[in-house]
Amino acid sequence: MGVSDIYSRTNIISIWLDSHPESSDGYDTAPVQQLTPRIPPKRRRLASISGNGMPPRKLRKDMSLVKDRPASSPTKSNGFPTPQTPHRRQNSEPHDQDKTPKASFAINSAPRLLLHGNSDPEDEPELEDELELEDGPESEDNVSEDTSAPPDSSTSSVSSRVDRLADLHLSDMPVKLVEYGTKGCTITQALESFWRDICKISKGCRVIPQDIREEALKEMDLDEEDGTYHLARGDDTATQTQDGGLTSHQVWARTKEIHEAALECSNARLSEAAWNSEVHSRLFRLALQGDYRSKGIWYQDVTAARIRERKLLAKVGGLSIQSKMVDYALVIKPSVKMEGQIRSRMRTLKLKSLSASHAEYMRFEPCASFMETKRGPEGGDKGHVQLGTWIGTNFNKLKQMVGNDANLPAIPLLISYGHNWNLMIAQMKDNELLLLSDRMLGSTNTLLGIYQVLAAIRRLAKWADEQYRPWFEKTFLEQS
């Protein structure tokens, strides 16, 4: 660093010192003004520029209250309306796994569609009826159905809730559980024969084919005496499969598969829907395959079928009882000739369906029996309530078809609680519905019990073919 540089820096320092006052009183002690940073303007929303923006949230709330408030709605002292809380249905029942899971839908998003392209607004179903809102927490009733036929226009949105069988005692069609043979029951010769066969089947008498004697005695751990009692004879139609049906060994193999599935459903506490698909449907198909199917006797899963003609429901205090649903129907598949007769007769009587349900798969097929399934006995008598409500409504439908003075047939009913299959017989006496003798048929927790159930289903099919079909043809089709 040279002498000139040192002199230059010293001169600068001297100038800086000379610029300061000689004492501290000469300093300006005023606070230094803080500069506020510049905040850029808020960008305008595109909606405010185009005019499509929504009002602020609070303003929207106030506007909705004013819009929806009825003329007599009370107001606060400040002039604003008192908020009206919409009524919300409370689900008072806990979730029940014993019920078949059903689809649910949002009420506000349910479409209103015209069926079959019909542009007549009178034929369009009412939204409330379509969703069956009055069924409330009864989740088994909340299921989408094939609504190919419009519901009854006289449907009421108010119904009398039914939870126990005792509730049906108060209806204008009382439902009573009675023992078979009780005074007042109508026991025909055909019904007596049917009941006698059912009692034998429930004891396991002659339900196992002779062709699988060795396998059955070994797998079922039966001795010779028991085997003689359970093994069928050549003339036992309950165990015969013919006309294209499976052989005895094929039935035996499938029976073991169903047995494994039933144990799985029970041990894993699976849902009612799992029982239906894995056990019950397979039992019906195995029992009816062959001879009875060739005669038009078959089963139908009717889990999604609703009672559409609610005016046929029994009433309590002037209100229709709550609609119920069942799981299966034993149907008669009509021949081409019989189907033509059915449609002609329905046109004459202006009927929409042969059943109180308007599901497409039940409209033109006579139903000879019904079944309700439950996952276990926890549901109490709900299964009986469902069957009692359903069969009572269908008896009213039969009266509508053939007249109030006609003799109505007895209808066998099935109900299962887990493994156990029971049978009842529904019968009308005056204006009372009698459910005769809840008789156990068999249990799917044993191979022998499954053969008992198969034999019972075949005996029901025989009843449908030899008793219900002739009654239907003579009383309904041939009626002038």
Solvent accessible surface area in square Angstrom, and as a share of the most:
residue,aa,sasa,rsa
1,M,162,0.72
2,G,38,0.37
3,V,129,0.74
4,S,83,0.54
5,D,74,0.38
6,I,96,0.49
7,Y,157,0.60
8,S,56,0.36
9,R,149,0.54
10,T,75,0.44
11,N,70,0.36
12,I,111,0.57
13,I,101,0.51
14,S,48,0.31
15,I,109,0.55
16,W,152,0.53
17,L,103,0.51
18,D,119,0.62
19,S,85,0.55
20,H,65,0.29
21,P,55,0.35
22,E,187,0.84
23,S,67,0.43
24,S,85,0.55
25,D,132,0.68
26,G,51,0.49
27,Y,114,0.43
28,D,129,0.67
29,T,126,0.73
30,A,65,0.50
31,P,128,0.81
32,V,129,0.74
33,Q,156,0.69
34,Q,152,0.68
35,L,162,0.80
36,T,120,0.70
37,P,106,0.67
38,R,203,0.74
39,I,148,0.75
40,P,92,0.58
41,P,114,0.72
42,K,191,0.81
43,R,219,0.80
44,R,167,0.61
45,R,144,0.52
46,L,142,0.71
47,A,30,0.23
48,S,56,0.36
49,I,107,0.54
50,S,68,0.44
51,G,64,0.62
52,N,122,0.62
53,G,33,0.32
54,M,127,0.57
55,P,44,0.28
56,P,94,0.59
57,R,192,0.70
58,K,150,0.63
59,L,87,0.43
60,R,79,0.29
61,K,124,0.52
62,D,32,0.16
63,M,101,0.45
64,S,50,0.33
65,L,38,0.19
66,V,84,0.48
67,K,172,0.73
68,D,106,0.55
69,R,72,0.26
70,P,78,0.49
71,A,114,0.88
72,S,103,0.66
73,S,11,0.07
74,P,85,0.53
75,T,73,0.42
76,K,109,0.46
77,S,128,0.83
78,N,100,0.51
79,G,56,0.54
80,F,109,0.46
81,P,10,0.06
82,T,45,0.26
83,P,68,0.43
84,Q,91,0.41
85,T,126,0.73
86,P,105,0.66
87,H,175,0.78
88,R,185,0.68
89,R,137,0.50
90,Q,137,0.61
91,N,107,0.55
92,S,98,0.63
93,E,43,0.19
94,P,119,0.75
95,H,163,0.73
96,D,40,0.21
97,Q,99,0.44
98,D,3,0.02
99,K,12,0.05
100,T,15,0.09
101,P,90,0.57
102,K,41,0.17
103,A,57,0.44
104,S,102,0.66
105,F,86,0.36
106,A,62,0.48
107,I,89,0.45
108,N,155,0.80
109,S,80,0.52
110,A,20,0.16
111,P,96,0.60
112,R,128,0.47
113,L,116,0.58
114,L,77,0.38
115,L,41,0.20
116,H,156,0.70
117,G,70,0.67
118,N,59,0.30
119,S,92,0.60
120,D,59,0.30
121,P,101,0.63
122,E,151,0.68
123,D,55,0.29
124,E,35,0.16
125,P,16,0.10
126,E,110,0.49
127,L,48,0.24
128,E,76,0.34
129,D,8,0.04
130,E,43,0.19
131,L,8,0.04
132,E,3,0.01
133,L,53,0.26
134,E,19,0.08
135,D,1,0.00
136,G,12,0.12
137,P,25,0.16
138,E,7,0.03
139,S,49,0.31
140,E,8,0.04
141,D,1,0.00
142,N,42,0.22
143,V,14,0.08
144,S,62,0.40
145,E,21,0.09
146,D,63,0.33
147,T,25,0.15
148,S,18,0.12
149,A,2,0.01
150,P,37,0.23
151,P,13,0.08
152,D,18,0.10
153,S,112,0.72
154,S,71,0.46
155,T,33,0.19
156,S,57,0.37
157,S,51,0.33
158,V,85,0.49
159,S,25,0.16
160,S,23,0.15
161,R,94,0.34
162,V,2,0.01
163,D,48,0.25
164,R,116,0.42
165,L,15,0.07
166,A,62,0.48
167,D,48,0.25
168,L,2,0.01
169,H,90,0.40
170,L,136,0.68
171,S,8,0.05
172,D,79,0.41
173,M,9,0.04
174,P,30,0.19
175,V,4,0.02
176,K,83,0.35
177,L,88,0.44
178,V,35,0.20
179,E,127,0.57
180,Y,42,0.16
181,G,51,0.49
182,T,57,0.33
183,K,202,0.86
184,G,29,0.27
185,C,21,0.13
186,T,78,0.45
187,I,59,0.30
188,T,73,0.42
189,Q,163,0.73
190,A,30,0.24
191,L,3,0.01
192,E,68,0.31
193,S,37,0.24
194,F,0,0.00
195,W,23,0.08
196,R,119,0.43
197,D,41,0.21
198,I,0,0.00
199,C,27,0.16
200,K,97,0.41
201,I,9,0.05
202,S,24,0.16
203,K,125,0.53
204,G,0,0.00
205,C,23,0.14
206,R,71,0.26
207,V,2,0.01
208,I,0,0.00
209,P,16,0.10
210,Q,93,0.41
211,D,95,0.49
212,I,0,0.00
213,R,69,0.25
214,E,126,0.57
215,E,58,0.26
216,A,1,0.00
217,L,23,0.11
218,K,170,0.72
219,E,91,0.41
220,M,26,0.12
221,D,131,0.68
222,L,33,0.16
223,D,83,0.43
224,E,104,0.47
225,E,141,0.63
226,D,60,0.31
227,G,1,0.01
228,T,97,0.57
229,Y,95,0.36
230,H,19,0.09
231,L,4,0.02
232,A,2,0.02
233,R,143,0.52
234,G,71,0.68
235,D,112,0.58
236,D,24,0.13
237,T,71,0.41
238,A,22,0.17
239,T,15,0.09
240,Q,65,0.29
241,T,39,0.22
242,Q,86,0.38
243,D,98,0.51
244,G,80,0.77
245,G,20,0.20
246,L,30,0.15
247,T,79,0.46
248,S,20,0.13
249,H,97,0.43
250,Q,90,0.40
251,V,6,0.03
252,W,14,0.05
253,A,47,0.37
254,R,110,0.40
255,T,0,0.00
256,K,70,0.30
257,E,90,0.40
258,I,3,0.02
259,H,36,0.16
260,E,117,0.52
261,A,10,0.08
262,A,0,0.00
263,L,63,0.31
264,E,108,0.48
265,C,1,0.01
266,S,38,0.25
267,N,122,0.63
268,A,59,0.46
269,R,131,0.48
270,L,58,0.29
271,S,38,0.25
272,E,4,0.02
273,A,33,0.25
274,A,23,0.17
275,W,5,0.02
276,N,8,0.04
277,S,67,0.43
278,E,73,0.33
279,V,0,0.00
280,H,0,0.00
281,S,22,0.14
282,R,79,0.29
283,L,0,0.00
284,F,6,0.02
285,R,102,0.37
286,L,9,0.04
287,A,2,0.01
288,L,0,0.00
289,Q,45,0.20
290,G,8,0.07
291,D,25,0.13
292,Y,22,0.09
293,R,106,0.39
294,S,77,0.50
295,K,91,0.38
296,G,11,0.10
297,I,0,0.00
298,W,23,0.08
299,Y,21,0.08
300,Q,41,0.18
301,D,62,0.32
302,V,0,0.00
303,T,22,0.13
304,A,31,0.24
305,A,0,0.00
306,R,5,0.02
307,I,0,0.00
308,R,3,0.01
309,E,13,0.06
310,R,6,0.02
311,K,110,0.47
312,L,18,0.09
313,L,4,0.02
314,A,13,0.10
315,K,74,0.31
316,V,35,0.20
317,G,83,0.80
318,G,61,0.59
319,L,75,0.37
320,S,17,0.11
321,I,3,0.01
322,Q,1,0.01
323,S,3,0.02
324,K,5,0.02
325,M,7,0.03
326,V,3,0.01
327,D,3,0.02
328,Y,1,0.01
329,A,1,0.01
330,L,6,0.03
331,V,0,0.00
332,I,0,0.00
333,K,73,0.31
334,P,26,0.16
335,S,68,0.44
336,V,137,0.79
337,K,154,0.65
338,M,11,0.05
339,E,58,0.26
340,G,40,0.39
341,Q,80,0.36
342,I,0,0.00
343,R,91,0.33
344,S,54,0.35
345,R,32,0.12
346,M,8,0.03
347,R,170,0.62
348,T,93,0.54
349,L,62,0.31
350,K,180,0.76
351,L,25,0.13
352,K,88,0.37
353,S,0,0.00
354,L,13,0.06
355,S,3,0.02
356,A,0,0.00
357,S,0,0.00
358,H,2,0.01
359,A,0,0.00
360,E,73,0.33
361,Y,62,0.24
362,M,0,0.00
363,R,41,0.15
364,F,34,0.14
365,E,28,0.13
366,P,3,0.02
367,C,16,0.09
368,A,1,0.01
369,S,3,0.02
370,F,7,0.03
371,M,2,0.01
372,E,3,0.01
373,T,0,0.00
374,K,2,0.01
375,R,26,0.10
376,G,3,0.03
377,P,103,0.65
378,E,106,0.48
379,G,8,0.08
380,G,45,0.43
381,D,41,0.21
382,K,42,0.18
383,G,0,0.00
384,H,17,0.08
385,V,3,0.01
386,Q,5,0.02
387,L,0,0.00
388,G,1,0.01
389,T,4,0.02
390,W,1,0.00
391,I,3,0.02
392,G,6,0.06
393,T,2,0.01
394,N,13,0.07
395,F,0,0.00
396,N,30,0.15
397,K,2,0.01
398,L,14,0.07
399,K,39,0.16
400,Q,77,0.34
401,M,5,0.02
402,V,7,0.04
403,G,34,0.32
404,N,123,0.63
405,D,143,0.74
406,A,30,0.24
407,N,135,0.69
408,L,36,0.18
409,P,21,0.13
410,A,12,0.09
411,I,4,0.02
412,P,1,0.01
413,L,0,0.00
414,L,3,0.02
415,I,0,0.00
416,S,0,0.00
417,Y,33,0.13
418,G,7,0.06
419,H,29,0.13
420,N,61,0.31
421,W,0,0.00
422,N,27,0.14
423,L,0,0.00
424,M,0,0.00
425,I,0,0.00
426,A,0,0.00
427,Q,13,0.06
428,M,30,0.14
429,K,74,0.31
430,D,128,0.66
431,N,74,0.38
432,E,51,0.23
433,L,0,0.00
434,L,10,0.05
435,L,0,0.00
436,L,0,0.00
437,S,13,0.08
438,D,60,0.31
439,R,73,0.26
440,M,91,0.41
441,L,1,0.01
442,G,4,0.04
443,S,13,0.09
444,T,0,0.00
445,N,68,0.35
446,T,66,0.39
447,L,18,0.09
448,L,34,0.17
449,G,4,0.03
450,I,0,0.00
451,Y,4,0.01
452,Q,17,0.08
453,V,0,0.00
454,L,0,0.00
455,A,0,0.00
456,A,1,0.00
457,I,1,0.01
458,R,9,0.03
459,R,26,0.09
460,L,4,0.02
461,A,0,0.00
462,K,54,0.23
463,W,14,0.05
464,A,0,0.00
465,D,29,0.15
466,E,91,0.41
467,Q,65,0.29
468,Y,7,0.03
469,R,41,0.15
470,P,61,0.39
471,W,40,0.14
472,F,2,0.01
473,E,58,0.26
474,K,151,0.64
475,T,28,0.17
476,F,0,0.00
477,L,26,0.13
478,E,127,0.57
479,Q,67,0.30
480,S,144,0.93
